[in-house]
Every structure is written in C-alpha cells, then in structure tokens.
Amino acid sequence: MIHQYDTNQTQFAEEEVLFQNVTTPQMPQVPVENEQAQPKKKKKVLIIGASVFGVFLLLILVLMIVGRKPQVEQVLEASPSPSPTIVKDNPLRDRVENLQDELTEADPSNQTLVFPPVNMSIQLDPIQN
C-alpha cells in the first residue's frame, strides 16, 4: 500500500493528541527457570577451570623451586689490565698532535701582542662642509 505524503513540513504526519496514553509493545517473558539454570552451569565450569589453572601454576612453581641447581659463588680475581700501547710511527697520530699544538698556539688568551693602531680618519659618510 503506497501512502501519498504531504509535502507540507509544518504539519505532523499523523496528528494525534499529545498527552494521550501510549502503549508500548511488551517483550514476551522468558520462563524464570531457564535463566537460573544457565548461570549455575557457567559458575560450575568457571570454578572448575580456575581451580585447574591454580593447581597447574602451583605445580610449575614447585617444579621450578625443586629443579633449581645450587649456585656456586665465583670469586673473581683481579687481573692486571694491559696498558695501552702508543704507536709512534702512525701518520694520523702525528697529524693530530700537530693540530693540537697549533690550536694551543693560536689561543687568543695566550697572545702577548698589542692590538694594531686604529685609523680614526676613515669614515663611511663623506664629510659635509
């Protein structure tokens, strides 16, 4: 059955009294006996499963404690560490030492030279008379 709808959007589709008692459809009631029987079965399965899991964990823990071998304390003796050897014929090492010497010589805080004189007659702007 096809309904023809009114295109006027200012009116309700079905005009009814606003504060009228409206009945809502009720869900059919399930017998109470079936609802109570299922949780008891689930509880029993859950309790049995948790107890089996707990016993399994205890068994593993006991096996780990019993199977552990006694540890022997090892006394470490101090061994002399080898001294580093410096190769004298290494060209890279010679270059690094040379650069370190040049760096210490170029330190401006160690310079004893006097600043050069400043020529105050040089100007950027031309002199206006």
TORZAVEX-993280 format. One record per residue (C-alpha): x, y, z; chain; residue in three letters; residue number from 1. Coordinates in steps of 0.25 Angstrom, whole numbers, padded with zeros to 4 digits. Each point is the difference from the previous one (the first is absolute). Layout:
// residues N
<node><east>X</east><north>Y</north><up>Z</up><chain>A</chain><resn>ala</resn><resi>NUM</resi></node>
...
//
This chain:
// residues 129
<node><east>0000</east><north>0000</north><up>0000</up><chain>A</chain><resn>met</resn><resi>1</resi></node>
<node><east>0006</east><north>0013</north><up>-0004</up><chain>A</chain><resn>ile</resn><resi>2</resi></node>
<node><east>-0002</east><north>0012</north><up>0008</up><chain>A</chain><resn>his</resn><resi>3</resi></node>
<node><east>0000</east><north>0014</north><up>-0006</up><chain>A</chain><resn>gln</resn><resi>4</resi></node>
<node><east>0007</east><north>0009</north><up>0009</up><chain>A</chain><resn>tyr</resn><resi>5</resi></node>
<node><east>-0003</east><north>0015</north><up>0002</up><chain>A</chain><resn>asp</resn><resi>6</resi></node>
<node><east>0012</east><north>0009</north><up>-0004</up><chain>A</chain><resn>thr</resn><resi>7</resi></node>
<node><east>-0004</east><north>0010</north><up>0010</up><chain>A</chain><resn>asn</resn><resi>8</resi></node>
<node><east>0010</east><north>-0002</north><up>0011</up><chain>A</chain><resn>gln</resn><resi>9</resi></node>
<node><east>-0007</east><north>0009</north><up>0010</up><chain>A</chain><resn>thr</resn><resi>10</resi></node>
<node><east>-0010</east><north>-0010</north><up>0004</up><chain>A</chain><resn>gln</resn><resi>11</resi></node>
<node><east>0002</east><north>-0014</north><up>0007</up><chain>A</chain><resn>phe</resn><resi>12</resi></node>
<node><east>-0002</east><north>-0012</north><up>-0009</up><chain>A</chain><resn>ala</resn><resi>13</resi></node>
<node><east>-0010</east><north>-0005</north><up>0010</up><chain>A</chain><resn>glu</resn><resi>14</resi></node>
<node><east>-0007</east><north>0010</north><up>0008</up><chain>A</chain><resn>glu</resn><resi>15</resi></node>
<node><east>-0003</east><north>-0006</north><up>0014</up><chain>A</chain><resn>glu</resn><resi>16</resi></node>
<node><east>-0003</east><north>0005</north><up>0014</up><chain>A</chain><resn>val</resn><resi>17</resi></node>
<node><east>0014</east><north>0003</north><up>0007</up><chain>A</chain><resn>leu</resn><resi>18</resi></node>
<node><east>-0003</east><north>-0005</north><up>0014</up><chain>A</chain><resn>phe</resn><resi>19</resi></node>
<node><east>-0007</east><north>-0013</north><up>-0004</up><chain>A</chain><resn>gln</resn><resi>20</resi></node>
<node><east>0004</east><north>-0013</north><up>0007</up><chain>A</chain><resn>asn</resn><resi>21</resi></node>
<node><east>0008</east><north>-0008</north><up>-0010</up><chain>A</chain><resn>val</resn><resi>22</resi></node>
<node><east>0002</east><north>-0015</north><up>0002</up><chain>A</chain><resn>thr</resn><resi>23</resi></node>
<node><east>0013</east><north>-0006</north><up>-0004</up><chain>A</chain><resn>thr</resn><resi>24</resi></node>
<node><east>0002</east><north>-0014</north><up>-0004</up><chain>A</chain><resn>pro</resn><resi>25</resi></node>
<node><east>0004</east><north>-0009</north><up>0011</up><chain>A</chain><resn>gln</resn><resi>26</resi></node>
<node><east>0011</east><north>-0010</north><up>-0002</up><chain>A</chain><resn>met</resn><resi>27</resi></node>
<node><east>-0004</east><north>-0015</north><up>0002</up><chain>A</chain><resn>pro</resn><resi>28</resi></node>
<node><east>0004</east><north>-0004</north><up>0014</up><chain>A</chain><resn>gln</resn><resi>29</resi></node>
<node><east>0010</east><north>-0012</north><up>0000</up><chain>A</chain><resn>val</resn><resi>30</resi></node>
<node><east>-0002</east><north>-0010</north><up>0011</up><chain>A</chain><resn>pro</resn><resi>31</resi></node>
<node><east>0008</east><north>0002</north><up>0012</up><chain>A</chain><resn>val</resn><resi>32</resi></node>
<node><east>0005</east><north>-0014</north><up>0002</up><chain>A</chain><resn>glu</resn><resi>33</resi></node>
<node><east>0008</east><north>0000</north><up>-0013</up><chain>A</chain><resn>asn</resn><resi>34</resi></node>
<node><east>0007</east><north>0013</north><up>0004</up><chain>A</chain><resn>glu</resn><resi>35</resi></node>
<node><east>0004</east><north>-0005</north><up>0014</up><chain>A</chain><resn>gln</resn><resi>36</resi></node>
<node><east>0005</east><north>-0014</north><up>-0005</up><chain>A</chain><resn>ala</resn><resi>37</resi></node>
<node><east>0010</east><north>0006</north><up>-0010</up><chain>A</chain><resn>gln</resn><resi>38</resi></node>
<node><east>0008</east><north>0009</north><up>0009</up><chain>A</chain><resn>pro</resn><resi>39</resi></node>
<node><east>0002</east><north>-0012</north><up>0010</up><chain>A</chain><resn>lys</resn><resi>40</resi></node>
<node><east>0006</east><north>-0008</north><up>-0011</up><chain>A</chain><resn>lys</resn><resi>41</resi></node>
<node><east>0009</east><north>0011</north><up>-0004</up><chain>A</chain><resn>lys</resn><resi>42</resi></node>
<node><east>0004</east><north>0002</north><up>0014</up><chain>A</chain><resn>lys</resn><resi>43</resi></node>
<node><east>0004</east><north>-0014</north><up>0002</up><chain>A</chain><resn>lys</resn><resi>44</resi></node>
<node><east>0008</east><north>0000</north><up>-0013</up><chain>A</chain><resn>val</resn><resi>45</resi></node>
<node><east>0007</east><north>0013</north><up>0004</up><chain>A</chain><resn>leu</resn><resi>46</resi></node>
<node><east>0004</east><north>-0005</north><up>0014</up><chain>A</chain><resn>ile</resn><resi>47</resi></node>
<node><east>0005</east><north>-0014</north><up>-0005</up><chain>A</chain><resn>ile</resn><resi>48</resi></node>
<node><east>0008</east><north>0008</north><up>-0011</up><chain>A</chain><resn>gly</resn><resi>49</resi></node>
<node><east>0006</east><north>0009</north><up>0010</up><chain>A</chain><resn>ala</resn><resi>50</resi></node>
<node><east>0004</east><north>-0011</north><up>0010</up><chain>A</chain><resn>ser</resn><resi>51</resi></node>
<node><east>0007</east><north>-0008</north><up>-0011</up><chain>A</chain><resn>val</resn><resi>52</resi></node>
<node><east>0007</east><north>0013</north><up>-0004</up><chain>A</chain><resn>phe</resn><resi>53</resi></node>
<node><east>0005</east><north>0002</north><up>0014</up><chain>A</chain><resn>gly</resn><resi>54</resi></node>
<node><east>0004</east><north>-0014</north><up>0002</up><chain>A</chain><resn>val</resn><resi>55</resi></node>
<node><east>0008</east><north>0001</north><up>-0013</up><chain>A</chain><resn>phe</resn><resi>56</resi></node>
<node><east>0007</east><north>0013</north><up>0004</up><chain>A</chain><resn>leu</resn><resi>57</resi></node>
<node><east>0004</east><north>-0006</north><up>0014</up><chain>A</chain><resn>leu</resn><resi>58</resi></node>
<node><east>0005</east><north>-0012</north><up>-0007</up><chain>A</chain><resn>leu</resn><resi>59</resi></node>
<node><east>0009</east><north>0008</north><up>-0009</up><chain>A</chain><resn>ile</resn><resi>60</resi></node>
<node><east>0005</east><north>0008</north><up>0012</up><chain>A</chain><resn>leu</resn><resi>61</resi></node>
<node><east>0003</east><north>-0012</north><up>0008</up><chain>A</chain><resn>val</resn><resi>62</resi></node>
<node><east>0008</east><north>-0006</north><up>-0011</up><chain>A</chain><resn>leu</resn><resi>63</resi></node>
<node><east>0008</east><north>0013</north><up>-0003</up><chain>A</chain><resn>met</resn><resi>64</resi></node>
<node><east>0004</east><north>0000</north><up>0015</up><chain>A</chain><resn>ile</resn><resi>65</resi></node>
<node><east>0004</east><north>-0014</north><up>0001</up><chain>A</chain><resn>val</resn><resi>66</resi></node>
<node><east>0007</east><north>-0001</north><up>-0013</up><chain>A</chain><resn>gly</resn><resi>67</resi></node>
<node><east>0009</east><north>0012</north><up>0003</up><chain>A</chain><resn>arg</resn><resi>68</resi></node>
<node><east>0014</east><north>-0003</north><up>0001</up><chain>A</chain><resn>lys</resn><resi>69</resi></node>
<node><east>0008</east><north>0006</north><up>0011</up><chain>A</chain><resn>pro</resn><resi>70</resi></node>
<node><east>0008</east><north>0011</north><up>-0005</up><chain>A</chain><resn>gln</resn><resi>71</resi></node>
<node><east>0015</east><north>0001</north><up>0004</up><chain>A</chain><resn>val</resn><resi>72</resi></node>
<node><east>0006</east><north>0013</north><up>0003</up><chain>A</chain><resn>glu</resn><resi>73</resi></node>
<node><east>0011</east><north>0004</north><up>-0009</up><chain>A</chain><resn>gln</resn><resi>74</resi></node>
<node><east>0011</east><north>0008</north><up>0006</up><chain>A</chain><resn>val</resn><resi>75</resi></node>
<node><east>0006</east><north>0009</north><up>-0011</up><chain>A</chain><resn>leu</resn><resi>76</resi></node>
<node><east>0015</east><north>0002</north><up>0001</up><chain>A</chain><resn>glu</resn><resi>77</resi></node>
<node><east>0005</east><north>0014</north><up>-0004</up><chain>A</chain><resn>ala</resn><resi>78</resi></node>
<node><east>0008</east><north>-0001</north><up>-0013</up><chain>A</chain><resn>ser</resn><resi>79</resi></node>
<node><east>0010</east><north>0010</north><up>-0004</up><chain>A</chain><resn>pro</resn><resi>80</resi></node>
<node><east>-0006</east><north>0008</north><up>-0012</up><chain>A</chain><resn>ser</resn><resi>81</resi></node>
<node><east>0009</east><north>0002</north><up>-0012</up><chain>A</chain><resn>pro</resn><resi>82</resi></node>
<node><east>0006</east><north>0014</north><up>-0002</up><chain>A</chain><resn>ser</resn><resi>83</resi></node>
<node><east>-0003</east><north>0006</north><up>-0013</up><chain>A</chain><resn>pro</resn><resi>84</resi></node>
<node><east>0011</east><north>0001</north><up>-0010</up><chain>A</chain><resn>thr</resn><resi>85</resi></node>
<node><east>0002</east><north>0013</north><up>-0007</up><chain>A</chain><resn>ile</resn><resi>86</resi></node>
<node><east>0006</east><north>-0002</north><up>-0014</up><chain>A</chain><resn>val</resn><resi>87</resi></node>
<node><east>0010</east><north>0010</north><up>-0004</up><chain>A</chain><resn>lys</resn><resi>88</resi></node>
<node><east>0000</east><north>-0002</north><up>-0015</up><chain>A</chain><resn>asp</resn><resi>89</resi></node>
<node><east>-0015</east><north>0003</north><up>-0002</up><chain>A</chain><resn>asn</resn><resi>90</resi></node>
<node><east>-0001</east><north>0012</north><up>-0010</up><chain>A</chain><resn>pro</resn><resi>91</resi></node>
<node><east>-0014</east><north>0002</north><up>0005</up><chain>A</chain><resn>leu</resn><resi>92</resi></node>
<node><east>0004</east><north>0001</north><up>0014</up><chain>A</chain><resn>arg</resn><resi>93</resi></node>
<node><east>0011</east><north>0010</north><up>-0004</up><chain>A</chain><resn>asp</resn><resi>94</resi></node>
<node><east>-0010</east><north>0009</north><up>-0007</up><chain>A</chain><resn>arg</resn><resi>95</resi></node>
<node><east>-0009</east><north>0000</north><up>0012</up><chain>A</chain><resn>val</resn><resi>96</resi></node>
<node><east>0012</east><north>0004</north><up>0009</up><chain>A</chain><resn>glu</resn><resi>97</resi></node>
<node><east>0004</east><north>0011</north><up>-0010</up><chain>A</chain><resn>asn</resn><resi>98</resi></node>
<node><east>-0014</east><north>0006</north><up>0000</up><chain>A</chain><resn>leu</resn><resi>99</resi></node>
<node><east>-0001</east><north>0000</north><up>0015</up><chain>A</chain><resn>gln</resn><resi>100</resi></node>
<node><east>0013</east><north>0008</north><up>0001</up><chain>A</chain><resn>asp</resn><resi>101</resi></node>
<node><east>-0005</east><north>0010</north><up>-0011</up><chain>A</chain><resn>glu</resn><resi>102</resi></node>
<node><east>-0013</east><north>0001</north><up>0008</up><chain>A</chain><resn>leu</resn><resi>103</resi></node>
<node><east>0007</east><north>0003</north><up>0013</up><chain>A</chain><resn>thr</resn><resi>104</resi></node>
<node><east>0009</east><north>0011</north><up>-0007</up><chain>A</chain><resn>glu</resn><resi>105</resi></node>
<node><east>-0012</east><north>0007</north><up>-0007</up><chain>A</chain><resn>ala</resn><resi>106</resi></node>
<node><east>-0007</east><north>0002</north><up>0013</up><chain>A</chain><resn>asp</resn><resi>107</resi></node>
<node><east>-0003</east><north>0015</north><up>0001</up><chain>A</chain><resn>pro</resn><resi>108</resi></node>
<node><east>0000</east><north>0000</north><up>0015</up><chain>A</chain><resn>ser</resn><resi>109</resi></node>
<node><east>0015</east><north>-0004</north><up>0000</up><chain>A</chain><resn>asn</resn><resi>110</resi></node>
<node><east>0004</east><north>0011</north><up>-0011</up><chain>A</chain><resn>gln</resn><resi>111</resi></node>
<node><east>0009</east><north>0010</north><up>0006</up><chain>A</chain><resn>thr</resn><resi>112</resi></node>
<node><east>0000</east><north>0009</north><up>-0013</up><chain>A</chain><resn>leu</resn><resi>113</resi></node>
<node><east>-0006</east><north>0014</north><up>0001</up><chain>A</chain><resn>val</resn><resi>114</resi></node>
<node><east>-0012</east><north>0004</north><up>-0008</up><chain>A</chain><resn>phe</resn><resi>115</resi></node>
<node><east>0003</east><north>0007</north><up>-0013</up><chain>A</chain><resn>pro</resn><resi>116</resi></node>
<node><east>-0003</east><north>0015</north><up>-0001</up><chain>A</chain><resn>pro</resn><resi>117</resi></node>
<node><east>-0013</east><north>0005</north><up>-0005</up><chain>A</chain><resn>val</resn><resi>118</resi></node>
<node><east>-0001</east><north>0010</north><up>-0011</up><chain>A</chain><resn>asn</resn><resi>119</resi></node>
<node><east>-0011</east><north>0009</north><up>0005</up><chain>A</chain><resn>met</resn><resi>120</resi></node>
<node><east>0000</east><north>0009</north><up>-0012</up><chain>A</chain><resn>ser</resn><resi>121</resi></node>
<node><east>-0007</east><north>-0010</north><up>-0009</up><chain>A</chain><resn>ile</resn><resi>122</resi></node>
<node><east>-0015</east><north>0003</north><up>-0001</up><chain>A</chain><resn>gln</resn><resi>123</resi></node>
<node><east>-0012</east><north>-0007</north><up>-0007</up><chain>A</chain><resn>leu</resn><resi>124</resi></node>
<node><east>-0007</east><north>0013</north><up>-0002</up><chain>A</chain><resn>asp</resn><resi>125</resi></node>
<node><east>0006</east><north>0012</north><up>-0008</up><chain>A</chain><resn>pro</resn><resi>126</resi></node>
<node><east>0004</east><north>0012</north><up>0008</up><chain>A</chain><resn>ile</resn><resi>127</resi></node>
<node><east>-0010</east><north>0011</north><up>-0002</up><chain>A</chain><resn>gln</resn><resi>128</resi></node>
<node><east>0005</east><north>0014</north><up>0001</up><chain>A</chain><resn>asn</resn><resi>129</resi></node>
//
